[in-house]
Amino acid sequence: MTSVRLAAAQLAPVFLDRDRTVDKAVSAIAEAGRNGARLIAFPETWIPGYPLWMYGAAGWDDRRAKRLYARLQANSVTVGDDATVRLCEAARRAGTIVVMGINERDGDYSRGTLYNSLLYISAEGEVMGVRRKLMPTHAERMLWGQGDGSALQVYDTPIGRVGGAICWEHWMPLNRFAMHAKGEQIHVAAWPTMPPIHHLASQHYAFEGRCFVLCVGSYFRRSDVPADFEMPEAFDVAAQYGDGGDELIFGGTGIIGPDSRWIAGPVAGREEIVYADADLSMIGDEQQAFDAVGHYNRPDVFRLTVDERPVRHVDWLRPPAVVAAEEPVAAPEDGALDAQ
């Protein structure tokens, strides 16, 4: 297969409502499948929304921020939960790979920590894996834990090798090089929104990695904020990402070829699923001049070591099991030794 239709979903989540956001995702996945998309990608932490309030909630005792965190936690995704099952069923019905940005609650260590994650689901409706953001940026560190090297995965699929990274991970040179070395052909660049600097990072990634990049972000309006939302004091989310009016997050979604040029979009200022037909043979064309982990690398000069082992929070050191005592051996009968 050399040509594949890709889709990037620039949609507004149903903010802080996991189940209704999943409803919207199921509908978008079905639409993408009907339109022939073999992969659909969603923005950073799209379920149940990017927590913009954190940039104005640095106080230890900001009661509103604490309540918002609890609400975000309650509406986050635990891989394997009902929300995951519904997404998997939608992917299977549509025959479409899904890369979904989620606020993830760790099912193994459910002690309160959330992660900024990408959930990968196959077209057969199976979870392929999860990438947790390696380095939450700035105020994000108040809300999300750090991922580890096990997140640096690229998945073999019928449409090519699929990987992704989240937001400012695209500025981490060693992360980029590690992902390029995995042989990505289709890369999901998940952002909350895309000002020019984020477009630059995504286009650079496509050029450096010689891969197709789905540069995907949300669209979100003040009218999308729930009526009972408690904004932390002295903070207006529009000052961060939007136009100062109803628009809070403006999008900027598009799809980029391995020569860094846009093949669809970018689209801003509205909800839209952006589509593009990607000719994977372009990757080989572009690698003639530049292959970052091949002929344009100097492994005799530069070496990168990546630890892919999952980091355990606790190593439980327990005493060895008690070995059962052997049954006593019966004494030989009289004359048995002499017979030997």
Secondary structure, DSSP 4 states (H G I P E B T S, - for coil): --EEEEEEEE----TT-HHHHHHHHHHHHHHHHHTT-SEEE--TTTBT---GGGGG---TT-HHHHHHHHHHHHTSBPTTSHHHHHHHHHHHHHT-EEEEEEEEE-SSS-SS-EEEEEEEE-TTS-EEEEEE-SS--GGGGGTB----GGG---EEETTEEEEEEEGGGGG-HHHHHHHHHTT-SEEEEE-S---HHHHHHHHHHHHHHTSEEEEE---EEGGGS-TT--PPTT--THHHHS-SSSEEE-EEEEEE-TTS-EEEEEEESS-EEEEEEEETHHHHHHHTT--TTTTT--TTT-------SPPPS-----PPPPPPPPPPPPPPPTTHHHH-
